[in-house]
Amino acid sequence: MNSLVRQLPLIFAALVIMAMHIETGGRPSAADAVQFHIEAARVIGSIPAKFETWESVEIPVPVSAQTLLRPNALMSRRYTNVTSGEQASVMLVQCRDTRDMAGHYPPICYPGTGWFERDRDKVRLTFGGRVIEAMRYEFDQRRYDEYKTLVVYNFFAVPGQGFPIDMAAIRQAGSEYASRPFGAAQVQVAFARRRPEAEERSLVENLLEPIGPALDVLSSPDWRRR
């Protein structure tokens, strides 16, 4: 009996080590996420440059922004509707590490380049059978006698967490071992003037339609179960 009592601390320590091994062994690692990042790059690369009455040109992303983001995949385009003349920029960036997304976010980026945040609202977008919440930001800029307005719709995509709309959720994902290896993606749709609400919402939903399949991959919980 005394021998068993003396061995109890060793038995307890062994059980703790086994439990820790089981728990940490079930956590996704960077190696587990490799196939996800390959697929993420593929679906983002397959987003059409032309669809319906929209055509696009690539918008170069500043080297400083790419250095900050370290993107796994990046799409940045200016779309023009050849029928109506409407223009808007669409950006979809996906990072391997969730934490790299922290510095690239409308309330940080645009004021840093001289834009003043005038308003923000949570909105609901419906396209391709999907319903996604997004943040709508409105920025103003005045230079001498020139006055500009910029409207930005923004949301994120995280595997297993759907479509967060604020940086707090992204920081939380970056602090979790199960989420961090899969990184995060961010979508921005921006245009240069205010419109009636219904018209504006329709414009954004139309531009998001062709990236819907990519969003399904970038938000799917299935990758974290593999």
Order of alpha helices (4+ residues) and beta strands (2+ residues): alpha-alpha-beta-alpha-beta-beta-alpha-beta-beta-beta-alpha-beta-alpha-alpha
